Amino acid sequence: MDQYILILTMIGLASFSISWMPRIAAFTGISYSIFYVFIGWLVYTIFPGALPDPSPQHHSEVSLHLTELVIIISLMGAGIKIDRPFSLKKWCSPLKLVSITMLLCIVASVIMGYYFLGLGLASALLLGGALAPTDPVLASDVQVGPPNEIKSETRFALTGEAGLNDGMAFPFIWLSIAVSQISTGSNFSFINWLSYDLIYKISLGVLIGYFSGRFAGYLVFKLPRKHKFLYTRDGLLAISLTLIVYGAAEMLHGYGFIAVFVCGIAVRHYEKGSSYHSELHSFTDQVERMLICILLVLFGGALANGILNSLNWQIVFFVLIFVFLIRPISGLITFSTSLLSFREKLGISFFGIKGVGSVFYLLFAFRKAQFEYQQELWTTISFAILISIVLHGLTATTVMKKLTS
């Protein structure tokens, strides 16, 4: 059988079924991510030689860009569906999560990775930076709904966190890369890392995202009032804008992830009452879900192909400690003085979902520098993603209903 035709058929079937999966997930209370991972594992187990190798480390270039693409589309979608205008007070929940909670998770992961898993410092830093962020791609079950729907504080906090922390984690990925290069004679400057990788790149990403979003809003909403022929309500604009803003930010050495998310928010708050925002969100959501189902099937295939063959009790213990203790406790510490109810604090703290972003960070870092313990890192990240998909996938729908009822 022609492998190419088989791949096309599988993509078609997966994307065809995704139209019903959100409703099936709502009815069963089980996230559709579990179904697709299982399908991928089953197909690759039954037909091990008929399909291409799904392991991301064996196709790093393709995997890097595929995960990158689905992340930025997810970030644009997340930005478009956030109705709350920005201010430090109104956004205090996600801002606390991407600063205090994420930093606590990174520090705890680095310490455990170095002393318990026996990783080198650079690899431990990479593990912490890749594992700490909440994934914007697989966290849709705990995020806010489409524009102009009622938003709970729990869902808003997790959506804002997922949108911001991918860019906020990048400085720590660059820090791990810099540390890994010390052994090759490269000089590491903490001041340079602080000023360039942390402050400059984040600031530039925010500025590019904001001004590009405002300009896009002007082109779409205001200019057509003077020139009717420029009127459009095409949902494709959201994807086009995503690629333009991400590319511009990266070419200017800013963080494209932050730029795309901020751009989505800026567009959302230009002519906020327009129904066009729903069209933009709907289109990005459909494209994102199609790409997600493909990645989940491939992840299931990677499980079948032995990406967890190096799994040992230390990695299992580390991942369980991270998922059940480090992330929840870090979140509860962060919100210890908050006026939110305890169950809201617990919900926000517990649902630090891991996924595509963690895979992207490993691929990105391995492309930039030579890291030790690469197999251990792949095993740890893959097992963390699997645990997160199963645990959060079985609980997110039910818990979110109770928290928002």
Secondary structure, 3 states (H helix, E strand, C coil): CCHHHHHHHHHHHHHHHCCCHHHHHHHHCCCHHHHHHHHHHHHHHHCCCCCCCCCHHHCHHHHHHHHHHHHHHHHHHHHHCCCCCCCCCCCHHHHHHHHHHHHHHHHHHHHHHHHCCCCCHHHHHHHHHHHCCCCCCCCHHHCCCCCCCCCCHHHHHHHHHHHHHHHHHHHHHHHHHHHHCHHHCCCCCHHHHHHHHHHHHHHHHHHHHHHHHHHHHHHHHHHHHHCHHHCCCCCHHHHHHHHHHHHHHHHCCCCHHHHHHHHHHHHHCCCCCCCHHHHHHHHHHHHHHHHHHHHHHHHHHHHHCCCCCCCCHHHHHHHHHHHHHHHHHHHHHHCCCCCCCHHHHHHHHHCCCCCHHHHHHHHHHHHHCCCCCHHHHHHHHHHHHHHHHHHHHHHHHHHHHHHHC
